[in-house]
Amino acid sequence: MNRHDPGERAGPHGSTAARTATGAAAGTAGPERAPGADESDRMRTECEDALVTAVVKAVAESGAHAGSVFLRSRDGRSVVLAAACGTPPSLLGGWRLIPVNSPIPVAVAYRSGRTVHLADAAETVRRYPQLAVALPYAFGSASVPVRAGQESLGALAVVWAAASGHPGLSRTQLRHLRTIAGRLGATLADLRARGGALDCDAGTVPLQVPAPDAPSVRVGLFDWRLDTGAVVADEELCALFGLTPGTFDGRAETLAARLHPGDRLSLRAAARSARADGRVLARRLRVRTADGYRTVELWGRVPEVPGEEARSHLVGSVLDIGAGAAAVTAVQRLRDGLFSLAPDGRVAYTNRGLEQLLGVSGPELLGNCLWEVVPWLSDPVFEDRHRAAMVSQQPATFLVRRPPDRWLAFSLHPDANGVTGRVAPAAPPQAAGPPVGSRPPEAAAEAEPGADPDDPPTDLAAPARLGAIYRMMQLGSALTAAVTMDEVCEVVSAQLLPAFGGQHLAVYAIEEGRLHLLFRTGHHDRFLHRLEGRPLDTPLPGTEAPALGVPLFIEDRPDPPGGRPTGSGAGAGAGPGEGPGEAVGAWAYLPLIASNRPVGACLLGFDDAHHLTTKDRGILTALSGLIAQALERARLYDAKNALAHGLQHALLPHRLPVLPGILTTGRYLPGTSGMDIGGDWYDVIPTGDGVALVVGDVEGHNIAAAGTMGQLRSAVRAFATAGHSPGAVLAGTNRLLADLDPGLLASCCYLRIEPGSDCAYAVRAGHCPPLLRHPDGSTEVLELAGGPLLGVVGTSSYPETRLDLPRGSVLALYTDGLVEERGRDFDLGVDELRAALAHARAADLDELADHLLRKARRSPHRSDDIALLLTAYHPDPG
């Protein structure tokens, strides 16, 4: 029996070939490199160079401080961040992967092929409010498509600091951006034509380069002949010594004359050291300038030259380090704290004053973010201050209280390559409203009227978490792009944990009145397993929260272990052993309610005892509603998607019949966009005097098209097995479709083979012409008489065409998705398929089918389904 799983293949004799991917992996296994590996590496390097060159040049030409290149994903549903210059991808949050249909400028530029120019923050808010919610900073942007001919490959975007009223980029700058994007598109298309893959997906690691900047250290290069005193110097070294490159006479004495008199001996000592040791390390020299002297460092080594016994010359560099060394010394003397942050927020430099003010040592700070190391800076609002400074390129200042009652003023001064920060002691604020992230110390003396009685004393209070409000907006924005339940859970984890400082998160769905774990993150899961499969009437906090529709907050672990947890809300007095256990310090149980019914529960856990203020609880309760709606929408999508796939699998043949002298194999390839379901089908039908081959295509890519396809397939089988002629089969199917009136049309090619006569009768209803490969390999397009599409007019007739079928020939029936491409002539696609069939090996039908579909499988932007049916005619001579 010919077994065939839809989307895979049916073997020529019916048995499913259970093959592994060893053939694909064989080229890379073992110590030897696969054939073509060097060429693949070269093309990958060429692609990376093109991306980096384009994004750096775009930033330089536009005067922006950040730029990025997004490329089309493998499945064609998203554009993925491939390269960034300036602002690091970590600051972009959820914008590393953008759905192509989202209202974001990069996606709009990609799918429309037009430039999206947002001059300032006001225009961004007016035209793209979703972008302004996610990145509420003062900036302008321009997004241009990266295209190759009429095909969009991605988009190029730049960002600049822009308050209201900024004019944006000039027409010349926009034209330059489009030129850069066009050259990048041509390069990428050329690489693809040479076999280079431009595959991007959610796991793609973007290339990162710093924004163009003036060099911070001047370096001059030289080659000094120690035996003759001749010096070859570059222009930078001449400039460091105050010499004009064209007038330098190339003598060491001339350079020595520019040194402080006390350092001329040091230069001669460097020459003696080079002869003796073969190198010179950090020899400091003072070079005369118009205002005094500049300190430089001499570094060099004597190269080993074959055939030369004596060390004859010194090659090396002169570094201008005087200003840098003096600046470091000066900064270390300051009582105020000074620090430097890389673009992603990690500390690159601190002085001693900062260490004293923050109470943290320099080694603890270096390489980390301030808000990750300093507990009282852990509120997301401080991280957002850094993000705001980097994106808007505007200075930011804020006041912070270091517990218990010391106040510090922070100021951030950004440029494209990072942030310089200053911290200084400050007086307590006198304004009516508290500063960002804390309350004034005088409030600790007396509780405020109406304050939450559960809140701890104000001198130990957690920050007000204004950043969490922004996280709520960001979560809502990110959830709009999440489609499946897995995507929703990933978004919730990425947004909720950093907003509230949690370490564990679990999401449960309710099915038939029981909890079932969908997602978890964190290293403690014993209690989570106890909730799996529990009915909602079980007296546990995790079940009571969704059952009652009331959130539950447990703020510390039971003491002693197994005792009652201390908490608030419904179920806070859970019995022994019913809390989250000693592994986790605190939990927040959030019911997920959608359309007034519980759909699940979200559990947020903390390693230590954790107090959630009234504001925190209110925000979490509001977020649970957003999560519930997104989860329910994703559940419906997953169910619809599963139904679509199930319907597709049920309607396509699972096995093809075994027939004497006739070998068949079929393929179905769904489109790379949409629900992956359509109306293409194929079938092999034994009849009384032969076998019928059918390929058809119902217009549309949805469940309605698949349903209509199933009805047509059944109708064709019924008419064929009843012994009707090919023309009568299509005429009857056409009448049926017209009577059903589904509002859809269909094309079909029907061919009946009579093995004893070596001939076939074919009929066509607006379908692609079949191909016939002769035993000698020559292949022709069979021009058949045809009728209109099925469903147009119920009384249409379909003329038959008699075909001679040589023994050893191969027939190919297919749908238009295999030969149609946007912007290309249809006949050219058919001829390309004919040539591929003619030049391929035909000994194995499975291999032949895979060969014909290879290009289609690799295409990430194919929107149409494909059905392919191959038949080899080898009748028994007896």
N, C-alpha and C positions, 0 to 999 in steps of 0.2 A: 504494500500500500504506500502511496506517495504522501508522506506526512509533511505538512507545511504550516508553520506558524506565521501568521500575517506579520509582515515587516521583516521576516527572515527569508527562508527559502524552502522549496520542496525539491527533493532530489529527483533525478531523472527516472529512477525506478521506484520512487515512492518512499524509501526509508530515509528518515531524517539523518543527515550527516552530522553527528555530534562532534564538531571540530573545535579545537582550542585555538588560542591566539599565538601558539608557539611559532607559527610562521612569521607573524609580524614581529615577534620579539627576538627571533633568531639572529637578526642582523645586529642587535645590540648586545647580545649575551657574550660572555667570555671576554678575554683580554683584547681580542682584535677589534678594531673599529669597523663599523658597518660601512659598506660601500657607499660613497657619497657623503659620509659624515663630515669630511673637511669642507665640502661645498655647502652643506647645510650650516655649518658653523660660520662660514664666510657670509652667507646670506643673512643669518641672524645678526651678525655684527654690523652688516651694512644697514639692516633695518633699524637697529638701535642707534647707529650714527645718524641716520636720517631723522629719526624722531627727536634726538637731542639737538641736532643742528636747527631744526625747524622751531622748536619751542624756545631755544635761547635767542635765535634771531628775531622771533616774534616779540619777545620781551624787549629786546634792544630797540627794534624799529618803532615800537609803539610807546616807548617810555613808561611801560607798565612795571609793576614790581613783582608780578607773578604771571605765569602762563602754564597752560596744560594742553595735552593732546589726548583726545578720547578716540578709540577705535571701536568699530563694530564688533560685538561679541560673536562667538562661534555660532550661536543659535539665531543671531539676527534680531534679538529682542531687546538688547541693551547696547549702550556705548560704555566702554570700560576705560578708566584712566590708564593710559600707557606711559606717559612721560609728564613730568612736572618740573618747572623751573621757578625758584623763589619759594613761595608758600608751600610747605611740605604737604603731602597727601593726608597726613594724620590730622591736619586742621580742617580738612574738608568733610570729616565725619562720614555721613551716609552718601556722599556725592562721588564716591569712587566708581560706583556702578549706577548708571541712570537709565531707566526704561526709555525706549525710543519714543513712546507715546506720551511721556510726561511733559507737563508745562514748564520745562526748565530750558533756558536759552540754548545750552549745548545740544539738547535733544531736538529742539525746534530747528536749529541750524542744520543738524544732520538730516532730518527727514524732509525739510523744505528746500534745502539747497540754497538758502538765502542767509545773508549776514544779519545777525541780531546785535544791534548796537544800543547799549544802555548807558547814557552819558553820565548819570549820577544816581545817588541813592533814591531820589524822588521818582525818577523814571522807572527804576527797578521795582519799587513798591507799587507803582501804578500798573505796570504791564505784567509783572511776574510776582504777585504777592506771595506765592508759596516759597520762592527763593528768598524773598525778604524775611519771611518768618524763620526759615532755617538758618540764614546768615544775616542777622539784623544789624549790619554795619554800614558805614558810609563808604561805598565803593562804586565804581563804574566797571563795565565789562563789555567786551566784544567777542562774539562767537561767530566763526566762519566755517563753512563746510569743507571737509577734506574730500575731494572728489577725483575720480578718474573717468573722464568722459561724462556720461550721464549717471554713473554709479557713485553713490555716497559710501565712503569708507570710514568716515568718522567726522570729527570736528576739532578745531583749534580755538582755544579761548585765552584771552588775556584779561588781567584785572589791574585796576589802578585806584589810588586813593581819590575819592571824589565826594565832597559834600554837595549839598543842593546848589545848583547853578553852574556846575562844572560843564564846560563845553563838550567834553568827551574827545574822541579822536578826530583828527582832520580827515578829509577825503583822501588825501595822499597816504596817510597812515593806514586807513582801511584798505586802500588798494594794495599797499605793500603786504598787509596781512593776507589778503586773498591770493596774492602771488606766492607767498611762502606756503600757504596751504595747498595751492595747486601743484607746486613742485613736489611737495611731500606726497600728494596723491599719485602723481606720475611715478615717483620712485617706488611706492608701495605696489602699484599695479604692475610695474616691471618685475619686481621681486616675485609677485604671485605668478606671473607668466612663466618665470624661470623655475617654478616649483616651490617657492618659499611660502610657508604657511603663516598667515597673519592671525593666528588663533588667540583670542582674548576671552577670558571668563572671569568669574568672581575671584578666582585664585591668582589672577595675574598680579605680579609685583611691579608697580610702576617704576620707571627710571626716574631718578631724582638728581637734579643738578642745581647748584646755587645760582642765584641771580647774578648777572654781570656786575663787576665791581672793580674799582681801582685796586691795584696790588698794595697790600699793607707792608710789604718788605721789598726793598730794591736790591737786586742782585746783579753784579757785574761779573763777567767771565773772562778768564785770561789763560794764556799759555806762555810761561816764562822760561826762556833758555838760561839755565844756571851757568853754563860755561861761557856764553857770550854776552849775557845781560839783555838780550833782545826780548821784547814782550809783544805778544799779539793780544790786543784787548778789544772787547766789543764796545758798542756805543754807550751802554749803561755804565760800564766801569769808567770810561772816560768822563762821563757826566758826574759820577761820584767823586772823582778827583778834580773836578772843575776844569777839565780839558775839552777842547773841541775835537771831535773824532777825526776830522780831516787834517788837523794840524799836529796830532800826536806823532812824535818821531819814533815811537816804538822802542824806547830805551828805558830800562829800569831806573836809571838815574833821574829821568824826568819825573817819574812817579814818586820817587823818594824825595824829590825837592818839594813836593806838595804836602809832605808829612810834617807833623810836629818835630822839631829838632831832636827831642828825646826819643822819638819812635823810629828814627832812621836806623839806629843801631838794631832795633827790634826787627826791622825788615831784613837786614843782613843776617841776623840770627835765625830768622825763618828760613833763609836760603841754606844756611849751614845745617839746620835741623832737617830740611828736606833731603839734603845729600846723605845725612847720617841715618835718619829713620824712615825716609821714604814718604813722609807726610807732614802736614802742618795742620794743627787743630785749634781753631778759635784764638788765633793770635790777634789781639786788639791793637788797632792803630788809630791815630787821630789825624784826620785830613783837614787841611786848612780851607776855610770858607770865607766869604766876605764878612761874616759876623763873628768869626771865631774858628772853632774846630768842631768837626763831626766825628763821632766814634764809629768805626767800622770793624768788622771781623774778617780775618783772612783764613780761608779753609782751602786746603789743596793736598794733592798727592802726586808722587812721581810714578808715571806709568812704566811698567816693565816692557822694554822694547827688545825683541830678539836681536842678538848680535851686539848689543851695547852693554858693556860691563859697568861703566860709570853711569850714575844717575845724572842725566844731562838736562832735563827740563821738568818744570812743575806746572801742572794744570789744576785749576781750581776756580774759586769764586770769592768775591768780596761782598759782604752783606752789610747793608746800612741798618744797624740795630740801635743806634744811639737814641732816637726818639722813643722807640718802643721800650727800651730798658728804663729810660728816665720816667716814662709814663707809669710803668708798673711800680716803680719805687715811690712815685708821688701818690699813686692811688692807695698803696698799702699804708701810707702815713695818715690817711683820713680816718676820722672817727665815724663818719657816716658809712653805711654799707653800700658798696657798689658791686654789681654783678652783671654778667653777660649771659644771655640766653640764645641758644641756637634757634633757628626758625620753628622747630617742633616743640620748643619750650624747655629743653634740657639745659641744665646749667653748664656753661663752658668756662666761667671764671668767677671767682669771688675774692674779695679782699678780707682782711682780718676784721674790719669793722662790721661786715655783714655777719660773720660767724658769731661775733659777740652779741649783736642785736637779736639774731634769731635763736641763739643758743644751740646751734648745730655746727659741727666741725665741717671744714671744707671738703675732706674726702667723702663725707656722707652726702654732700650736696652735688658734687661734680658728677655729671653724667645722668642726673635724675631731674625730675621736675620739682619745683619748690612745693607744689601742692601735694606731691606724693611723699615728701620727706617730713615736712613741717605739719603736725596735726592740725593746728589752728588755721592753716591755710588750705585745708582739704575741701572746703566748700566749692562746688562747681562754679560759683560766681567768679572766683579768682582765676580759674582756668579760662573762663570766658573773657575776662579782662585782657589776658594775653592774646587770645584769639582775635578780639576786637582790635587790638593795637596792630597785629600783623596784617589783618585783612584790610583795615581802613587806612593803615600807615599814619595814624594820628596818635599823639601822646595820650596816655591814660594815667590818672591819679586816683588813689583811693586810700582810705584810712582803715587800719586793722587794729584790733585789740589783741595783744599777746597776753594770755592769762598769767596772773589774775587781773591786773589793772594797768598794764603798760601799753601805751598807744604808739603806733608806728605809722608814718606816712610813706606810702609806696608811690613811685612814679616810674612809668615805663616809656621809653623813647625808642620807637622801632625804625628799622629800615628793611630793605628787602632781604638782608642776610641775617637778621636776628633782632634782638632787643637789648638795649642797655638799661639797667634798672638802678634806681637809687632808693635807699631806705634811710629814714632819719627819725629820731624821736619826735613825738608830737604831743601837744596838749590834748586833754579829753575834749570831744566835740561839745559845743554849746547849743547846736541847733536843735530844733524840736524833734526832728526825725533822726534815728540812729544812722550811722554810716553803714556802708556795705558790709554785711556779714556779721554784725554784732550789735549789742546794745550798750549804752553808756554805763560806766561803772556805778554812777550814783543810783542807778535803778536797782542795784543789788541790796540797798539798805532797806527797801520796803517793797513789798509785792504790789504790782499794779492792780488796780481794780478790774475785776472781771478776768484776770489772768487764769490760765489753765492750772488747776491745782496739782496736776500731775507733772507739770514742768519742773525741772530741777532749779536750784537757785540760779539767779541770772549771772553770777560771776563764773559759773561753770556751764552756762547754757551753750548748746550747740548753735552755730550760726543760723540765721533766719532762712537760709537756703533759697535766696532769690533765684539762684542758678537752677534750682529744681523746676521753677516755673518755666524757665526757658527750655529745660529738658522736656517738659510736658508738651510744649509747642513742637519741639524737635521730634518727639516720639509720634505725635499725631501726624506730622509731615512724613516721617519715615514709614509709618504704617500704611499710608495711602499707596506706597509703591510695593508693599508686600502682598503677594498673591496667594501663595500656598500656606498651609498651617506651619510648615517648617520655617518658612520665611518670616511669618509673624512672630514665632517664638524666638528666632535669632534677633530680630529687631528689638523685641522686648528686653532680652538679655543685654544687648549692647547699650540700650538707653537707660534702663531702670537701675542696674547695678551701680554704675558710676554716679548717677544722680543722687542716690541715697546712701552710698558707701557700703552696700551689701556685698557679700562674698558668695552667696548661694541663691539660685533661683530655680523654681520648678513650675511647670505649667501642666495642669491636668484638664482633661476633657471629660464631660459626663456623657456616658452612653448607657442607656437602659437603666438609669438610676444609680450607676456606679462610677467611681473615679478611675480614670485610666491615664497613666503618665504619658505625656506627649514630649516633654523636653525637660532636661535638667542640666545644671552646670554647678560646679563646686565639688569638694572632695568628701562631703558627708552625705550619704544617701540611705543610711539604715532606716531612718524614719520615713523617708519617701517610699521605700518598698512596703512599709506597713500600710500605706494608704492605697496601694495598687489594688483595684478591684473592690474596694470597700463601698457598701451602699451608703446613701446619704443619711440614713437614720442611725449610722454608727456614731456613738458619743465620742468623737475625736474632733479636735479643733479644725483639722483639714477638711472634714466633712460637714461640720456644723456651719462653717462660714458660708458655703454656697447654699446649704439647705435653708438657712435663715435669711440669707441675703444681707448679712451684716459682717463687716470686716472684723477681724480679731487680731490684736497686737499683744504678743508675749515678749516682754522686754528683758528678761533674764532667765537663765537656766534654772531648773528646779534645785532647791537646796533644802535637805540633802537630795542626792540624785534619786529620781523617781518620785519626788514629792510634787506638791502643787506648784505650778509656775506662777510668777507674779505678772499680771497683765491687766488689760482692760478690754472691754468689748464683750460681745456674746461669747460664752464658752471660756472666759478667762479662768474660771475656776475648774479647769479640767482635772480629773482624778489622777491618782498616782499612775505614772507610766504613760500618761496620755499626752504629755508635752512633747516637744521635739527631741527630747533626750539630751544627754550631757554633751553631745558632740557639738552642738550649735548653741550660741549664747542667746539669740533672740530671733523671733520669727514675726513676720506680718502675713496674715492669711487674708487674701483679697478674693471676695466672691466675684465671679465673672457673670454678669447678668446682661442678657440681650433680649430685647422684646419681652421684658417682664418675666423671663424664665432663666433659671441657672443653666449655663452652658459649660462651666468649668470653674477652676480655681487657680489662682496664681500665688505662689509662696515665695516670699523674699526673706532670706536668712542672713544673719550676722554672726561672725565668729565669737564676738564678745557681747556682753550686755549692752543694749543700745536703746536709748530713749528717742522716741519719735514725738515731736511736738504736735500741737493741734494743727499747725499749718502742714506739717509733713503728712499727717493722717488724712487731711482733707485733699491734698494733692494726690496721694496714693488712691484714695477712693475715686477721685475723678479719673485718674489714669485707668483704673480697673474697668470703667465703662468703655473707654476707648479700646482697650485690649479685647474686651468681650465682643464688641461690634466687629473688630477686625478678625478675631478668631472665628466668629460665626460666618462672616463673609468668606473666609478662607476655607472653612469646612464645606460650605456649599460649592465653592469652586472645585475643591478636591473631589467631592461626590460627583459633580457634573463631569469632571475630567475622567474619573474612573468609569462612569457610565458611558462616556464617549468611546474610551478605549475598549471597554467590554463590548459595546455595540459593533465597533469596527472589527474586532477579532471574531465576533459571532457571524458577521455577514460575509467575511471573506472565506474562501475554502480552506479548510485545515489540512486537507490531503487531496492530491490529484489522482485520478484513476490510473491503474496500470493497464496498458493496452498493447497488444502484440504489434511489434514493428513501429510503434510511435512512442517517442520519449518526450516528456513535457517537464518544464520547470517554470515556476512563477515567482514574481517579486511584487511586493507592495511597499512603497517608500512614502511615508507621510511628509507633508510640507514642514518646513522648519519654523513656521510661525503659526499662531492661532492655537486651536485645541488639538492639533495633530489628528484631525479626522476629516474625511472628505467623501466624495462620491465615486472614486475610481474603483473598478473591480475587474477581475478576470475569472474565467471558468473554463473547465474542460468537461464536456458532456458526452458520454457514450450514447449513440443512437442505434437504431436497428441495423443500419447498413454502413455505419462509419462512426466518426467522432466529430463533434462540433467544438470549435475554438472561439471563445468570446472575450472581447475586451471592451469596456464601456466607461463612460465618464459622465456623471451627473454634475451640473454646474453647482458651485458653492462649496464651502468648507465648513460645514456645521452638521449638527445631528439631523436636521431635516434632509440634507443632501444624502447622508448615510442611510436614513430610513427609506428614501425614494430609491436609492441604489439597491437596497435589499429587495424591494418589491419588483424592480425590473429584473434583477438576477433570477428571482423565482419565476417570473413570467417567461423569461427566455428559456429556462430549463423546462418548464411545462410544455411550451410550444415545440421545443426541439425533441423532447422524448416522445411526443405524440406523433412524430414523423413528418412534421410540416417542412416544406422547402425553406431554404434560407430567407428568400424574399418574404414568404408568408410569416416566418418567425418574427421578423422585424416589423412587418405590417401589423400583426396582432399585438406586439408589445407597444407599438405606437398608439394603437386605439386604446389600449388599457391606460397608458399614461395620460392621454387626452381626457379619458373619462374620470380618472382620479383627480385631475386638475390640481397638482400640488404647487403650481406656480413655478416649476423648474423644468428646464429642458435637459436633454441628455444626448450624447453621441455614442455610437456603438459600431463595432466592426465584428461581423459574424462570418465564420468560415467553416464549411463542412468538408472533411476529407473522406474520400471513399477509397480505402487502401487497395482494393482489388483492381481499380481502374487507373491508378497513379494520376488522379486528377482531383481537383477541389473546386467547390462552388463558393464564391464569396459575395458578400453584400455589405454595403457601407451606409451608415446614416450620419453624415456630417463628421465623420471621424478621420483620424490620421491614416494615410495609406500604409498597409503592411509592407514588410521587406522580405525578400526571398533570397537566401544565399544558396547558390548552386554548389554542387559537389566540388567544382574546381576553385571555389572561393569567390568567384565573381558574384556580386550582389546587385540586385535591382530593386527599384521602388515600384510596387505593383499599383498601377493606376486603375482603380476600379470604378465602374459606374456607380453612382451613389444617389441617395435621396436626401431629403432635408433632415434636420435634427428631430429626434423623437419628441413628441409633445407639441409640435408646432401646429399641424393640421391632422385631425384624426383619420382622414381618408387617404393619406399619402401612401404611395407605393414605392417599392425599393427593388430596382432591377438587379439581377444576378450576373456575375461574371465568372466564366469557366477558366480555370487555371490549370496548366500542366505542372505536375509536381514531381520533379526528378527524384529518383531514389538517392538518399544521402544528402538531401537538401535540408535547410533549416529555415523555418518561418519565424518572423518576429512581429508580434502584435504589441502595441504600446499605446499609452495615452500622451496627450500633448505636453504634459509636464516634463517629459524627457527631452523634448526638442525645442521647447519655447524658452526664450530668454528675452527680457525687456530690452528693447532697442535693437534686436537682431531679427532678420528676416526669417520667417517660419521655414521656407524651403531650404535655407542654408542650414538650419538645425537638423532637418530630415537628411540632408546629404551628408552632414557630419556623422550622424548615426549610421548611415549606410556604409561610409568608409570605415568606421570603427568595427562594424560587423564583418566587413570584407577582410580586414587585416588581422582579426583576432583568431586564436586557436578555437576550433569548434569541436574538439574531441570530447570535451566535458561541458555539458550544458550549464552546470552550476558555475563553473569558472567563466564561461562566456557571459552569463547573466551578470555576474559580479563585475566583469570587465566593462560591460556597457553602462553600468550604474556608477562606476568609480567617480567620474567627474561630478555627477549629481550628488553623491554622498558627501563630497568635499565642499560643496557650495553652501556657505552659511546663510545666504539670502534667498534661497529657493522658496517661493511662496505656494507653489502648486504641488499636488500629490502626483505620484507616478505609479502606474501599473504596467508590468512587463510580462509577457507570456512568450516563451520560446518553445518551439516544437521541432524535433528532429524526425525526419521521415525515413525509416529503415525497414520496409516491409520484408517479410520472409519470402525468399524466391519460391519456396515450395508452396 
